[in-house]
Amino acid sequence: MAAATEVSVPDLGDFADVPVIEIHVAAGDVVSAEDPLISLESDKATMDIPAPAAGTVRELRVKVGDLVSRGSPILLLDTEGTLTEPPLIDQQEPPAQAVADPVAAQEPARRSAESALAAGTPGTPGTPGTPVTAVEAGPAADFDGVHAGPGVRRLARELGIDLVALSGTGPKGRITKDDVIAVVRGPAAAPPGAAAAQGGGIPEIPAQDFSRFGPVEIRPLTRIQRLSGPALHRSWLNVPHVTHNDEADITDLDAYRSELDAAAKTEGYRVTLLAFLMKASVSALREFPKFNSSLTPEKDALVYKSYYHLGVAVDTPEGLVVPVIRDVDRKGITELSRELGAVSARARDGKLDLADLQGASFTISSLGGIGGTAFTPIVNAPEVAILGVVRARTAPVWDGTAFVPRLMLPISLSYDHRVIDGALAARFARYLCHLLEDVRRLVL
């Protein structure tokens, strides 16, 4: 008789309590290894959970709408012989119920809170009760340089807590077990009026019954809107925003782009201005490395990044998502154009992976396909700046002897004024425009 194997949800990275949105099999179905069993919608990404081996589905353990986390049972599978694929769950880590610690019971609540964070925009680290970024999937974190004992480090790895982003309450700032447990438990309920008394409360907008004035209809926010809204609000409240506007003459660049685009159409992809903006941004980030940094949790130093992973805002039917294009400095216009097309298609189809949404050091938000003259993009903290662009327009420009028509691109650079001052922002924006005005400079 075939062996019965319980198939469970694998490690989902920073996310838990993820809804099941589709079930691809039923009891009695025969599946092959890697066939999709169910689909989950995790934060801004949709993922399929594959079968670990070939076999026959004996019994389903989930239904559409259920919330699942790592280790949640999916189904019983009558396997055909020995498993040929490694188990989906990392067996080196104990299951949640085996963690001999009082915080184990708090794990679902902590994971649920962290799943409400938009990808790549963690809360303000080190603040009591504020969720701390979980450790990304991969090799066990060693938390190099963190003032914490081996037991605390092990507990943090098991719970997915990033000790680097946590401030310790022990002697000389040492991180204690209680500090980690406090993150898991989340903020304690404050008495009514306490926040306002401390000066941190923001009055709520008074509720109104709009139906008194005419017919109304209530439509729930999309999942992306529910998750990105608090992240944007958090960035707006924590980051002192300033926006600097400038414009670049892209007449010659756009002519060159049109030539490349005409050739690209025959090969099934497009060359847009965004690829050139990404290359120009990397050059500007190298010239002004402070824009490619982040504040430490203590707000007393900067972390300078030696990588150039750029977030690109993509408009989808469910809302705005920001996939990350990695190692932009190592890719040419053609490669970037192909990758942008593929990532944008996956974003619109809701098929982005978790890794697609993490690790950006600078973000570009382009409204060029829609319109506008300028806007204030919100800094995607913990990044310190974001570039916004709108539709280019033909305008008369004085060339010294006469006004001539030129294609001008408005840019809007929002930045964290704690890190970047106005003069540096103006130099960065002008340098960026200077690069865009002569495409030859992009290859230097």
Order of alpha helices (4+ residues) and beta strands (2+ residues): beta-beta-beta-beta-beta-beta-beta-beta-alpha-alpha-alpha-alpha-alpha-beta-alpha-alpha-beta-beta-beta-beta-beta-beta-alpha-beta-beta-beta-beta-alpha
